[in-house]
């Protein structure tokens, strides 16, 4: 972390005074309507992050609200070519009168999306993010209640890979980085068999997760760079641990 220099308070106050009230501070400008009361000014967040973070830090906001922290991170990265990342956490804030109320989806995530892609009169800052929802599942029900898309998300996260969505029409889910590839075989089919062999040939190391590990091992027979792990045993062991 970067230590704050002398006079930082005065400098931050001066910058905020100069920049507050601009279109970048307005949730209404970004979303087209006043979707959130009393949003924090991105200019303030940006200056705080300038003094409090290094260029590759992770910024965690447990009370994300309208997503100001994410906008500030993206703006500062665009300014100094940093690689800061953000994690925003919030609740839906649904009520008995409005069960479909979802500030995370409709305000915070939408604001971040528009800041990245751009909105009328303002160019996008670039970058990307994943919008994820949590679901409470009793441990004893994990083997039965986990959906394929949740399994695929968990596997990518456990390996620290960029998150990609589960493709319903795909024979095999595959994600990779420079070091390895991870594959998820939800159902073993002829298409999955061909995709497995192709993935093993394309990547220098492949880890395959499958509910039917035996046919997967048979399909990869002779591939010394592939490892097969059984589901749901692997996930149950990680969640329990």
N, C-alpha and C positions, 0 to 999 in steps of 0.2 A: 504494500500500500504506500501511496505517496503522502509524505508529511505536509501539512498545510504550512505555507510560508507566512512570515509576518505581514500584516496588512491584508490578509486574505478576506477578512470580514468586510472591510471597506470596499475592496475590489468587487466582491460578489454583489454587495448592495448597489454599487454604481452600475454594474452590468444589468442587474435586474431592473433598476429604475429606467435604464435606457431602452430595454427590450420588451418590458412587459406591455401588454396591450396590443402587440403585433399579432398578425393573423396566425402565426405558429402557436400562439398561446390559447387559441380559441377552439374548444371542442366543437362549437357550433359551426365554425368555418370548415372543419374537417368532415363532420358528419352531416352537415346541412340542417341541423336542428339542435336545440339546447337539450342534449341527452343526459347531462350530468350537472348537478349543482355544485358550485364551488370547486372546480378542478384546480389542481396545483399548477403553477406556471412552469412550462418546460424550461424557460430561460434560467429559473432558479435551480432546477434540478441539474441542468447541464453544467452550470458553474460549480455546483457542489461536487459533481462527479469529476470535473476537471481537476479539482484540488484533492479529491479523496480517492481516486482510482488510478491504476496504471492502465496501459492501453490494451491489456489482455485479461483484465479482471472480469468476474461475473458479478452482476448487480442483482440482488435478491430483494423483491418487494412483496411482503406478505399481505399487504393491504393495497392491492393494485388500483382499485377504483376505476378511473377512466383510462389508465395506461400511460400516465405522464412519464413514469420512469423509463418505459420502453422508448418513447419518443425522444427523450433526452439522450439515452444511450445511442440511438441511431443517429441523432444529429451530431453528437460529439465524435462518433466514429467517422462520419462523413467529413467532418472538419479536420481531424488529425490522422485519418487513415488507421484508426485503432481497430482492434478486434474484440472489443468488449461484448459480452453477452448478457442477456437478462433472463431472469425467471420471475414471472408475475403469478401471484396466487390471490384468488378472491373467491367469493361465494356468489351464487346466482342472485341472492336477495329476493327470492320469490315470496309472495304473500298469499294468504288465503283468498284474497280478492283477485290476485293475479298470479296464478300458478305457473304461467308461462314466462314470467319475468326472468330475464337472464342478462344481467349487466355484463358478465364475462363475455358472453357471445356477441351481444348486440351493441355494446359500447366499447369495452376494452379491446377485444380482439379485432373488431371492425376498425377501430381507430388505428391500431398498430398496422393493420393491413393497408389502410389508405395512406398512412405516413410512408410506408415502404413503396407502394405503387404510385402514389401521387393522387391528388384530388384537384378539382377545378381551380386553375390558376397557380397551382403549386406543384413543382416536380417532386417525384418520389425520392426518398433518401436511399433506397436500395436496402438489401438485406433479406432475411427470411425469418420465419418463426413457425412453431407448431402450436396449434390450439388443442389442448388435451382436457378431458374431463375425468374426474375420479368417480369410482363406484365402490361402495362398501360390499365386500363379499366375505362371508364367514370362511375361515381357513378350511373347515371340513367340507365346504362346498366348492372349493377352487377347481378341483378336477372335473366338476360337472358344469359349472356356471361360467367359466371363462370362454369368451367368444374368440373365434379365430383372429379377429382384428386386435383384440386385447393381447393375445399370445404373441402376435407378431410385434406389436409395440413393445412389450416387455423384453423380448429377445434382443431387439435393436438397442434398447436402453441399457440392458445389462452389458452389452459389448461396446457401449459408447459410440454407436454409429449414428449418422444423421438419420432422422426419422422419415420414413416413407410410408404411405398408406397401404393397407392391405388391398390387393387387387382381386376382386371376386372372380374375374375372368382369367386369372393367371394359373398356370399349372404348378408354379413354384414361386415362392416369395424369396427374393435374393437382395441383400444389401451388402455393400463392401466399402472398404477404405484401402489404403496403400498396403496394409499388412495382411488382411484376411477378408474372407467373404463368409457371410452367415446366410443360411437358407432354412426356410420353414416349409416342410412338406405336410400340408394339412390332410391331403388325400393322395394316396399313391395310385397314379394312373400312368398310361403309356406316355402321355405328354410330360408328366412329372419325371419319369425315368429319363427321357431324352434331355430335359432341362437340367437334371442332376449331373448327367455325364458331361454336358456342355459347360456347366459351372465348374466342375472339377478340372476340366481341361483349360479353362480360362484363368482361374485364380491359383496362386501358388499354395494357398492353404484354405480349406473349406470346412466349416462346421455346419452339419445338417441336423436339424431338430425335427423329429417325426413321431407320430403316434404309432406308426407301424415301422419300427426301425429295421426289422429283418429284411424285408424286400428292398429297402433303401441301401442297406449294406451290400446286398446281392447286386444291385444295380451299379454300385461303385466298386465292385470287386476289382482289385488290381490298381486302384487309385491310392497311392501312398500318401497323398496330400489331403485326404479327407477323413473327418471324424464324425461319427453319427452318435447323437445323444437322444435318449428316449424321453418322450413327453407322455404324461404330465410330470413324471418323476423329477426331472431336472428342475422345473419351475417350483414344484412343491418343496424341494430341498432348499432352493434359494429363498423362497418366501419364509420358510420356517427358520432358516438361519438368520 
